[in-house]
Amino acid sequence: MGNYSNLSDEELVDFIKTDNEIAFVELYKRHWEGLYKFCFQILQDQDAAKDVLQEVFVWFWTHRSELKVYAIRSYLYVAVKHKVVNYIRKDHTRNNFYERIKIESLDTVFVDSSLEVKELIAFIRDFTSDLPDKCRQVFEMSRTEYLSNKEIASRLNISEKTVETHLTTALNKLRKKMGRSSAWMLFLS
């Protein structure tokens, strides 16, 4: 098979399980940039973000035969979140109050209780359904597709300032609805 770019992530994973390096490279190219942006947004350190991603992809390749993954994009983002928590815990970043809050908020994200996660997903789904259409669209592109303001503006043919306005509106409404003390807010903002 020559053109792997037309394959779905799931098809690539099937090939990767059979030790297909070309499929792995395609999956890597497809997801690296988004994962890097996500990781860098948390760590604020280019080298650290690259190290975390390298660890995730090395682990993925090493354990390829054992993978039981159905939503590869989500799987990779969760793997990056776990590696970020480990990175912060190993004190590779400044050990100040802000870093401790990051760890606490990320720990909250990984609560084993699927009920809490389901409740949060339902809460956010209900919240976004109440937003005006364009505001909801911008919020979802930013928070679920991890697109930059520039990418959102380009896709929707609006200015970056308009994107910022929609995000500010959505986040202010979400903060008000959830309460400022919620640890989730660090992760959402």
VEXGUKE-21692 format. One line per field, with one value per residue: residue in one letter; chain; residue number from 1; x, y, z of N, C-alpha, C in turn. Coordinates in nm, 4 decimals, padded with zeros to 6 digits. Layout:
BEGIN
residuo	c(A ...)
cadena	c(A ...)
num	c(NUM ...)
nc1	c(X ...)
nc2	c(Y ...)
nc3	c(Z ...)
cac1	c(X ...)
cac2	c(Y ...)
cac3	c(Z ...)
cc1	c(X ...)
cc2	c(Y ...)
cc3	c(Z ...)
//
This chain:
BEGIN
residuo	c(M G N Y S N L S D E E L V D F I K T D N E I A F V E L Y K R H W E G L Y K F C F Q I L Q D Q D A A K D V L Q E V F V W F W T H R S E L K V Y A I R S Y L Y V A V K H K V V N Y I R K D H T R N N F Y E R I K I E S L D T V F V D S S L E V K E L I A F I R D F T S D L P D K C R Q V F E M S R T E Y L S N K E I A S R L N I S E K T V E T H L T T A L N K L R K K M G R S S A W M L F L S)
cadena	c(A A A A A A A A A A A A A A A A A A A A A A A A A A A A A A A A A A A A A A A A A A A A A A A A A A A A A A A A A A A A A A A A A A A A A A A A A A A A A A A A A A A A A A A A A A A A A A A A A A A A A A A A A A A A A A A A A A A A A A A A A A A A A A A A A A A A A A A A A A A A A A A A A A A A A A A A A A A A A A A A A A A A A A A A A A A A A A A A A A A A A A A A A A A A A)
num	c(1 2 3 4 5 6 7 8 9 10 11 12 13 14 15 16 17 18 19 20 21 22 23 24 25 26 27 28 29 30 31 32 33 34 35 36 37 38 39 40 41 42 43 44 45 46 47 48 49 50 51 52 53 54 55 56 57 58 59 60 61 62 63 64 65 66 67 68 69 70 71 72 73 74 75 76 77 78 79 80 81 82 83 84 85 86 87 88 89 90 91 92 93 94 95 96 97 98 99 100 101 102 103 104 105 106 107 108 109 110 111 112 113 114 115 116 117 118 119 120 121 122 123 124 125 126 127 128 129 130 131 132 133 134 135 136 137 138 139 140 141 142 143 144 145 146 147 148 149 150 151 152 153 154 155 156 157 158 159 160 161 162 163 164 165 166 167 168 169 170 171 172 173 174 175 176 177 178 179 180 181 182 183 184 185 186 187 188 189)
nc1	c(00.0863 00.0628 -00.0194 -00.0633 -00.1798 -00.4459 -00.5743 -00.7745 -00.7295 -00.7705 -00.7298 -00.4606 -00.3548 -00.4098 -00.2289 00.0083 00.0185 00.1087 00.3733 00.4312 00.6194 00.5898 00.3192 00.3156 00.4778 00.3127 00.0908 00.2177 00.3019 00.0509 -00.0613 00.1271 00.1700 -00.0687 -00.0720 00.1682 00.1178 -00.0838 00.0534 00.2623 00.1137 00.0462 00.2943 00.4642 00.7204 00.9365 01.1311 01.0697 00.8075 00.8549 01.0101 00.8224 00.6355 00.7981 00.8439 00.5809 00.5233 00.7308 00.6651 00.4166 00.4906 00.6543 00.4704 00.2924 00.1820 00.0121 -00.1925 -00.5212 -00.7065 -00.9574 -01.0292 -00.8054 -00.6998 -00.8037 -00.6951 -00.4197 -00.4069 -00.4833 -00.2743 -00.0627 -00.1408 -00.1084 00.1702 00.2567 00.1750 00.3412 00.5881 00.5809 00.5632 00.8131 00.9587 01.0648 01.0011 00.9618 00.9205 00.6800 00.3932 00.2084 00.2745 00.2130 -00.0617 -00.1248 -00.0614 -00.2476 -00.4871 -00.4601 -00.4461 -00.7065 -00.8331 -00.7723 -00.9201 -01.0261 -01.2907 -01.5323 -01.7839 -01.7713 -01.6315 -01.8098 -02.0227 -01.9080 -01.8643 -02.1299 -02.2235 -02.0708 -02.1556 -02.4278 -02.3924 -02.2626 -02.4628 -02.6350 -02.5091 -02.4756 -02.4836 -02.2404 -02.0590 -02.0584 -01.9554 -01.6954 -01.5925 -01.6007 -01.4272 -01.1919 -01.1586 -01.2099 -01.1077 -00.8648 -00.7668 -00.5864 -00.6434 -00.5976 -00.6216 -00.8905 -01.0136 -00.9431 -01.0725 -01.3422 -01.3694 -01.3511 -01.2370 -00.9387 -00.9729 -01.2493 -01.2769 -01.1408 -01.3152 -01.5504 -01.4523 -01.3827 -01.6341 -01.7669 -01.6037 -01.6268 -01.9000 -01.8995 -01.7284 -01.8839 -02.1053 -01.9895 -01.8440 -01.5810 -01.3865 -01.3441 -01.1328 -01.1235 -01.1329 -00.8779 -00.7865 -00.9595 -00.9253)
nc2	c(-00.1179 00.2170 00.4932 00.6327 00.8523 00.8746 00.7031 00.6216 00.7119 00.4850 00.2788 00.3207 00.2578 -00.0160 -00.1033 -00.0209 -00.1920 -00.4160 -00.3735 -00.1724 00.0782 00.2996 00.3645 00.4401 00.6705 00.8331 00.8631 00.9954 01.2361 01.3390 01.4019 01.5314 01.8192 01.9355 01.8066 01.9002 02.1785 02.1704 02.0536 02.2385 02.4604 02.4036 02.3497 02.5568 02.5519 02.4859 02.2806 02.0987 02.0302 01.9035 01.6881 01.5503 01.4747 01.3098 01.1004 01.0017 00.9130 00.7262 00.5416 00.4642 00.3368 00.1315 -00.0212 -00.1064 -00.3516 -00.4230 -00.2451 -00.1278 00.0621 00.2914 00.5488 00.7245 00.9874 01.1101 00.9320 00.9827 01.2505 01.2198 01.0572 01.2381 01.4269 01.2744 01.2293 01.4926 01.5540 01.3761 01.4838 01.7398 01.6643 01.5503 01.7655 01.9238 02.1702 02.5059 02.5062 02.6366 02.8137 02.8382 02.6202 02.4084 02.4397 02.3814 02.1069 02.0094 02.0750 01.9230 01.6701 01.6520 01.6281 01.3689 01.2063 00.8989 00.8355 00.7689 00.8667 01.1329 01.2478 01.1980 01.3525 01.6078 01.6277 01.6163 01.8482 02.0484 02.0051 02.0727 02.3372 02.4490 02.4198 02.6214 02.8488 03.1213 03.0448 03.1011 03.1658 02.9267 02.7565 02.8610 02.8248 02.5418 02.4668 02.5688 02.4411 02.1656 02.0840 02.1934 02.4162 02.7063 03.0603 03.1970 02.9931 02.9256 03.1676 03.1792 02.9494 03.0128 03.2474 03.4977 03.7706 03.7534 03.8917 03.8837 03.6128 03.5983 03.7563 03.5984 03.3695 03.4810 03.5639 03.3126 03.1758 03.3440 03.3144 03.0423 03.0312 03.1737 03.0062 02.7681 02.8476 03.0282 02.8944 02.6441 02.3795 02.2876 02.5084 02.6105 02.4331 02.4708 02.7320)
nc3	c(00.0000 -00.0872 -00.0388 00.2515 00.3600 00.3032 00.4674 00.7563 01.1038 01.2605 01.0774 01.0257 01.2786 01.2845 01.0870 01.2092 01.4265 01.3013 01.2748 01.0902 00.9857 00.8187 00.8357 01.1017 01.0938 00.9378 01.1103 01.3194 01.1894 01.1306 01.3795 01.5403 01.5448 01.6571 01.9067 02.0074 02.0324 02.2250 02.4424 02.4802 02.5518 02.8129 02.9455 02.8678 02.7602 02.5100 02.4618 02.6652 02.5941 02.3488 02.4391 02.5975 02.4001 02.2445 02.4241 02.4474 02.1832 02.1458 02.3446 02.2442 02.0015 02.1019 02.2445 02.0541 01.9636 02.1637 02.1707 02.2189 02.0869 02.0074 01.9551 01.8425 01.8398 02.0727 02.2573 02.2274 02.3176 02.5855 02.6718 02.6441 02.8368 03.0721 03.0647 03.0885 03.3484 03.4879 03.4118 03.5289 03.7964 03.8350 03.8750 03.6669 03.5982 03.7246 04.0752 04.1941 04.3218 04.1095 03.9464 04.1178 04.1310 03.8665 03.8617 04.0483 03.9162 03.6827 03.7944 03.8810 03.6383 03.5748 03.7371 03.8573 03.8580 03.6379 03.6346 03.7253 03.5127 03.3047 03.3969 03.3811 03.1040 03.0144 03.1378 03.0076 02.7463 02.7708 02.8467 02.6189 02.4304 02.4945 02.4122 02.1753 01.8225 01.6647 01.8656 02.0125 01.8164 01.7799 02.0401 02.0641 01.8548 01.9522 02.2031 02.1712 01.9279 01.9451 01.8050 01.7008 01.7610 01.5266 01.3330 01.3678 01.2986 01.0302 00.9251 00.9742 00.8478 00.9784 01.1875 01.3962 01.6292 01.6615 01.7102 01.9566 02.1089 02.1058 02.2408 02.4894 02.5773 02.5935 02.7830 03.0066 03.0631 03.1193 03.3420 03.5228 03.5431 03.6404 03.8596 04.0060 04.1543 04.0580 03.9713 03.7169 03.5554 03.5090 03.3264 03.1156 03.0359)
cac1	c(00.0000 00.1511 -00.0628 -00.1192 -00.2467 -00.5904 -00.6269 -00.8217 -00.6393 -00.7913 -00.6618 -00.3168 -00.3217 -00.4066 -00.1008 00.1154 00.0225 00.1834 00.5098 00.4444 00.6796 00.5367 00.1910 00.3485 00.5246 00.1942 00.0154 00.3002 00.2902 -00.0879 -00.1021 00.2340 00.1556 -00.1754 -00.0273 00.2730 00.0533 -00.1535 00.1546 00.3324 00.0203 00.0516 00.4298 00.5294 00.8620 00.9442 01.2079 00.9930 00.6945 00.9092 01.0490 00.6998 00.5808 00.8864 00.8143 00.4496 00.5309 00.8178 00.5836 00.3144 00.5547 00.7020 00.3557 00.1994 00.1118 -00.0838 -00.2886 -00.6641 -00.7438 -01.0655 -01.0307 -00.6616 -00.6714 -00.8312 -00.5967 -00.2916 -00.4167 -00.4821 -00.1369 00.0179 -00.1779 -00.0424 00.3144 00.2761 00.1658 00.4665 00.6964 00.5714 00.5942 00.9579 01.0155 01.1388 00.9598 00.9748 00.8344 00.6133 00.2505 00.1384 00.2997 00.1350 -00.2013 -00.1339 -00.0648 -00.3763 -00.5942 -00.4441 -00.4874 -00.8523 -00.8734 -00.7517 -00.9934 -01.0652 -01.4353 -01.5867 -01.9068 -01.7374 -01.5963 -01.9353 -02.0985 -01.8446 -01.8933 -02.2709 -02.2338 -02.0162 -02.2454 -02.5443 -02.3472 -02.2373 -02.5882 -02.7000 -02.4341 -02.5121 -02.4214 -02.1021 -01.9816 -02.0459 -01.8662 -01.5597 -01.5540 -01.5751 -01.3065 -01.0778 -01.1419 -01.2150 -01.0196 -00.7374 -00.7217 -00.5448 -00.7352 -00.5706 -00.6805 -01.0363 -01.0495 -00.9284 -01.1786 -01.4753 -01.3636 -01.3747 -01.1096 -00.8898 -01.0343 -01.3840 -01.2564 -01.1096 -01.4383 -01.6377 -01.3936 -01.3963 -01.7760 -01.7964 -01.5329 -01.6882 -02.0268 -01.8666 -01.6776 -01.9979 -02.1899 -01.9176 -01.7853 -01.4398 -01.2931 -01.3309 -01.0000 -01.1379 -01.1191 -00.7399 -00.7703 -01.0434 -00.8886)
cac2	c(00.0000 00.3304 00.6233 00.6182 00.9762 00.8595 00.6082 00.6754 00.6837 00.3474 00.1928 00.3356 00.1809 -00.1571 -00.1263 -00.0032 -00.3153 -00.5161 -00.3201 -00.0889 00.2061 00.4080 00.4021 00.5120 00.8040 00.9084 00.8986 01.0953 01.3632 01.3836 01.4490 01.5949 01.9637 01.9623 01.7609 01.9921 02.3032 02.1382 02.0308 02.3646 02.5499 02.3712 02.3569 02.6829 02.5222 02.4130 02.1571 02.0066 01.9816 01.8072 01.5683 01.4795 01.4113 01.2001 00.9894 00.9457 00.8378 00.6100 00.4450 00.4152 00.2416 00.0176 -00.1012 -00.1104 -00.4794 -00.4374 -00.1350 -00.1476 00.2024 00.3132 00.6924 00.7472 01.1279 01.1272 00.8508 01.0541 01.3677 01.1726 01.0130 01.3595 01.4833 01.1930 01.2575 01.6282 01.5429 01.3140 01.5796 01.8433 01.6005 01.5272 01.8970 01.9787 02.3098 02.5775 02.4538 02.7482 02.7973 02.8184 02.4839 02.3181 02.4497 02.3054 01.9646 01.9804 02.0795 01.8089 01.5531 01.6504 01.5791 01.2258 01.1364 00.7680 00.8234 00.8022 00.9414 01.2750 01.2882 01.2003 01.4694 01.7270 01.6296 01.6540 01.9888 02.1320 01.9897 02.1571 02.4763 02.4950 02.4264 02.7485 02.9601 03.1567 02.9516 03.1334 03.1577 02.7837 02.7001 02.9056 02.7584 02.4002 02.4552 02.6000 02.3504 02.0230 02.0587 02.2544 02.5077 02.8392 03.1671 03.2258 02.8844 02.9394 03.2852 03.1417 02.8541 03.0746 03.3726 03.6100 03.8227 03.6930 03.9685 03.8281 03.4830 03.6284 03.8048 03.4819 03.2860 03.5531 03.5545 03.1747 03.1425 03.4200 03.2477 02.9138 03.0598 03.2138 02.8894 02.6669 02.9040 03.0600 02.8083 02.5129 02.3465 02.2655 02.6332 02.6240 02.3488 02.5210 02.8664)
cac3	c(00.0000 -00.1027 00.0118 00.3855 00.4011 00.2833 00.5658 00.8840 01.2157 01.3035 00.9805 01.0508 01.3993 01.2451 01.0193 01.3079 01.5061 01.2239 01.2659 00.9711 01.0246 00.7344 00.8962 01.2247 01.0552 00.8943 01.2306 01.3871 01.1157 01.1371 01.5122 01.6166 01.5637 01.7534 02.0381 02.0524 02.0765 02.3488 02.5457 02.5036 02.6210 02.9552 03.0006 02.8301 02.7400 02.3832 02.4761 02.7496 02.5139 02.2517 02.5146 02.6350 02.2799 02.2066 02.5150 02.4131 02.0582 02.1671 02.4185 02.1510 01.9100 02.1800 02.2886 01.9405 01.9488 02.2737 02.1664 02.1968 02.0783 01.9119 01.9246 01.8574 01.8707 02.2159 02.3275 02.2274 02.4047 02.7246 02.6987 02.6635 02.9674 03.1750 03.0606 03.1411 03.4946 03.5333 03.3898 03.6325 03.9252 03.8434 03.9035 03.5540 03.5853 03.8520 04.1805 04.2599 04.3445 03.9830 03.9018 04.2032 04.0878 03.7414 03.8950 04.1107 03.8165 03.5936 03.8708 03.8789 03.5071 03.5667 03.8412 03.8065 03.8516 03.5061 03.6578 03.7276 03.3767 03.2286 03.4414 03.3249 02.9601 03.0004 03.1773 02.9003 02.6311 02.7992 02.8454 02.4822 02.3545 02.5274 02.3538 02.0375 01.7283 01.6282 01.9895 02.0391 01.7158 01.8122 02.1649 02.0376 01.7722 02.0380 02.3159 02.1378 01.8137 01.9841 01.7004 01.7461 01.7214 01.3853 01.2538 01.3761 01.2180 00.8897 00.8888 00.9809 00.7721 01.0689 01.2383 01.5204 01.7387 01.6791 01.7754 02.0969 02.1725 02.1277 02.3460 02.6161 02.6147 02.6337 02.9069 03.1166 03.0965 03.1802 03.4777 03.6053 03.5651 03.7187 03.9799 03.9826 04.2275 03.9963 03.9172 03.5733 03.4818 03.4624 03.2099 03.0076 02.9916)
cc1	c(00.0895 00.1078 -00.1355 -00.1971 -00.3978 -00.6548 -00.6769 -00.7182 -00.6489 -00.7225 -00.5099 -00.2741 -00.3166 -00.2752 00.0161 00.1303 00.0986 00.3253 00.5346 00.4921 00.6247 00.4028 00.2148 00.3930 00.4064 00.1113 00.0874 00.2849 00.1505 -00.1212 00.0029 00.2064 00.0480 -00.1369 00.0800 00.2117 -00.0145 -00.0548 00.2262 00.2439 00.0245 00.1905 00.5007 00.6802 00.8731 01.0162 01.1320 00.8767 00.7419 00.9504 00.9272 00.6427 00.6675 00.8590 00.6824 00.4598 00.6239 00.7391 00.4808 00.3737 00.5970 00.5876 00.2526 00.1200 00.0037 -00.1982 -00.4306 -00.7258 -00.8506 -01.0766 -00.8879 -00.6289 -00.6911 -00.7287 -00.4634 -00.2956 -00.4149 -00.3415 -00.0456 -00.0131 -00.1075 00.1077 00.3448 00.2710 00.2946 00.5838 00.6971 00.6088 00.7434 01.0332 01.1063 01.1009 00.9735 00.8736 00.7730 00.4640 00.1754 00.1555 00.2205 -00.0122 -00.2209 -00.1459 -00.2002 -00.4880 -00.5828 -00.4793 -00.6389 -00.9025 -00.8662 -00.8198 -01.0451 -01.2158 -01.4879 -01.7170 -01.8786 -01.7047 -01.7226 -02.0197 -02.0404 -01.8743 -02.0373 -02.2911 -02.1865 -02.1039 -02.3697 -02.5075 -02.3310 -02.3651 -02.6633 -02.6282 -02.4904 -02.4297 -02.2738 -02.0105 -01.9557 -01.9452 -01.7201 -01.5090 -01.5170 -01.4493 -01.1812 -01.0526 -01.1488 -01.1268 -00.8809 -00.6788 -00.6808 -00.6488 -00.7201 -00.6347 -00.8329 -01.0825 -01.0447 -01.0412 -01.3163 -01.4831 -01.4068 -01.2393 -01.0686 -00.9507 -01.1752 -01.3759 -01.2300 -01.2339 -01.5321 -01.5836 -01.4067 -01.5392 -01.8079 -01.7307 -01.5883 -01.8192 -02.0004 -01.8148 -01.7932 -02.0837 -02.1220 -01.8686 -01.6363 -01.3443 -01.2705 -01.1920 -01.0059 -01.1104 -00.9762 -00.7194 -00.8474 -00.9987 -00.7532)
cc2	c(00.1223 00.4572 00.6088 00.7416 00.9679 00.7666 00.6806 00.6435 00.5375 00.2493 00.2007 00.2532 00.0314 -00.1920 -00.1157 -00.1295 -00.4269 -00.4678 -00.2341 00.0505 00.3233 00.4563 00.4811 00.6545 00.8905 00.9527 01.0082 01.2312 01.4232 01.4501 01.5297 01.7420 01.9983 01.9220 01.8533 02.1216 02.2828 02.1260 02.1608 02.4625 02.5256 02.3977 02.4887 02.6660 02.4334 02.2795 02.0534 01.9470 01.8774 01.6773 01.4839 01.4062 01.2942 01.0783 00.9218 00.8599 00.7171 00.5017 00.3812 00.3089 00.1157 -00.0768 -00.1225 -00.2398 -00.4985 -00.3368 -00.1830 -00.0086 00.2187 00.4596 00.7420 00.8904 01.1541 01.0519 00.9242 01.1759 01.3275 01.1254 01.1329 01.4218 01.4072 01.2210 01.3965 01.6258 01.4826 01.4097 01.6856 01.7847 01.5755 01.6584 01.9486 02.1244 02.3751 02.5237 02.5709 02.7201 02.7669 02.6752 02.3840 02.3217 02.3728 02.1567 01.9279 01.9792 01.9628 01.6798 01.5401 01.5953 01.4275 01.1478 01.0056 00.7542 00.8663 00.8795 01.0907 01.3259 01.2972 01.3211 01.5974 01.7383 01.6716 01.8010 02.0801 02.1227 02.0764 02.3042 02.5266 02.5034 02.5561 02.8691 02.9955 03.0714 02.9794 03.1215 03.0105 02.7208 02.7354 02.8332 02.6121 02.3804 02.4779 02.4895 02.2024 01.9877 02.1173 02.3423 02.6405 02.9416 03.1984 03.1202 02.8931 03.0546 03.2514 03.0493 02.9195 03.2059 03.4922 03.6568 03.7488 03.7628 03.9164 03.6919 03.5049 03.6736 03.6886 03.3929 03.3510 03.5435 03.4151 03.1404 03.2188 03.3561 03.1144 02.9322 03.0926 03.0926 02.7858 02.7201 02.9190 02.9615 02.6729 02.4913 02.3217 02.3928 02.6552 02.5458 02.4027 02.6557 02.8709)
cc3	c(00.0000 -00.0339 00.1451 00.4293 00.3848 00.3859 00.6903 00.9915 01.2579 01.2082 00.9985 01.1716 01.3668 01.1749 01.1170 01.3926 01.4346 01.1934 01.1424 01.0110 00.9437 00.7901 01.0245 01.1938 01.0112 01.0152 01.3083 01.3200 01.1308 01.2708 01.5873 01.6445 01.6670 01.8945 02.0945 02.1060 02.2118 02.4649 02.5810 02.5802 02.7720 03.0129 02.9745 02.8135 02.6158 02.3971 02.5584 02.6709 02.4128 02.3205 02.5508 02.5138 02.2342 02.2944 02.4794 02.2872 02.0682 02.2413 02.3252 02.0579 01.9848 02.2177 02.1775 01.9310 02.0548 02.2660 02.1399 02.1973 01.9717 01.8711 01.9442 01.8963 02.0201 02.2994 02.3381 02.3189 02.5521 02.7621 02.7234 02.7993 03.0799 03.1799 03.1151 03.2935 03.5496 03.5201 03.4997 03.7686 03.9426 03.8597 03.7918 03.5288 03.7208 03.9531 04.2564 04.2685 04.2157 03.9335 03.9866 04.1646 03.9578 03.7713 03.9543 04.0076 03.7198 03.6652 03.8692 03.7466 03.5015 03.6782 03.7829 03.7893 03.7152 03.5204 03.6575 03.5882 03.2917 03.2674 03.3833 03.1756 02.9365 03.0339 03.0646 02.7759 02.6501 02.7908 02.7023 02.4005 02.3813 02.4673 02.2161 01.9402 01.7017 01.7507 02.0246 01.9432 01.7457 01.9368 02.1391 01.9530 01.8569 02.1396 02.2827 02.0192 01.8375 01.8734 01.7619 01.7015 01.5734 01.2949 01.2528 01.2883 01.0697 00.8448 00.8820 00.9038 00.8571 01.1212 01.3666 01.6415 01.7671 01.7476 01.9243 02.1726 02.2031 02.2401 02.4830 02.6669 02.6675 02.7670 03.0268 03.1599 03.1666 03.3225 03.5718 03.6406 03.6560 03.8521 03.9615 04.0490 04.1617 03.9375 03.7673 03.4949 03.4337 03.3342 03.0905 02.9557 02.9277)
//
